[in-house]
C-alpha cells in the first residue's frame, strides 16, 4: 500500500527533522529525523516495505523495531488525517 500526504498538508524541513502543517486546521506536528525520513520516502512514492527496507539499511541495529515503528507512525499520521492511501 502506498501512502501520501493529505492534500491540505505541507511539509517543511527543519534542523532536527520536519514540521507537518495541516493548513485547514492550523495544527502542526513535529517529526524527528527518522520520522522525517519516512515522510520524505512517502513523498517519493515509496511503499511501506520500501520505507522499512531503507530505514533498516540506515539503522541495522534497530531492524526488529523498524517495521513496528513505521506502522505506528503511519497509524498516528492517518488518525490525524495527515496522510492518505
N, C-alpha and C positions, 0 to 999 in steps of 0.2 A: 504494500500500500504506500502510495506517495502522498505526502503532506505538503502544504504550502501555507505561507502567512495569509491570514484573512485579508480581504481587500481593504479594510479600514485600519490596518496595522502597518506602521512604519518602523523601520529598524535603524538605529544609529549606533555606530561603533564607538566604544569608549576605551580608555586606557586599560580598564580592568575587564572588559567583556563587551556587553551590548545592552542597549535600552530598547525595549519594545514599547511603542505608544499606540494605544487604541484610540484613534482620532475621534471616533463618535462619542466616547465617554470621557476622554481626557485622562484615563488611567494609564499608568505605565508600570513596566516590570523591568527589573534589572537582572541581567544574566551574567554569571561569571564567565571566565574564558572558555570553559568546557561547554557550557550551555550555548554560548555564542557560536562556538564551532559547530554545534549541532544545527543551529538555525542557519548558519551560512551554508551548510551542506543541504539543508532542506530547500533553501533558495536556489541552489544549483540543480534541483530536481532529483536529488538522491533519495532512494527509499530507505526505510528503517534499517534493513540489513546492511546497506552500503554505509550508513552512518555508524552502525555498530562496528563494522569492519575497520573503518577509518580510525575511530577512537581506540579500538583495540591495538591497532598498529602504533598509535601515538603513546598509549598508556598500557603496555602489555602486562604490567604488574597488577592492573585492575581488571583484567579480562573477565573475571567471573561476575563482576558487578555492573559492567558497562551496559549489557543488554537490559537489565532491570532498570538501571538509572535512566536510560533513554526512554524506556516505556513509561516510567513515572513522569518524567518531564513532559513528554508528549501528551499524556493524560491531563496534566495540570494546565498546559497551554490550551488544550482543546476545551476543558471546562471553563477557562477564562475567555473562550472564543477568540483566541489569538491565532489559531491555526485551523485549517480545514483540510478535508481529504479530497 
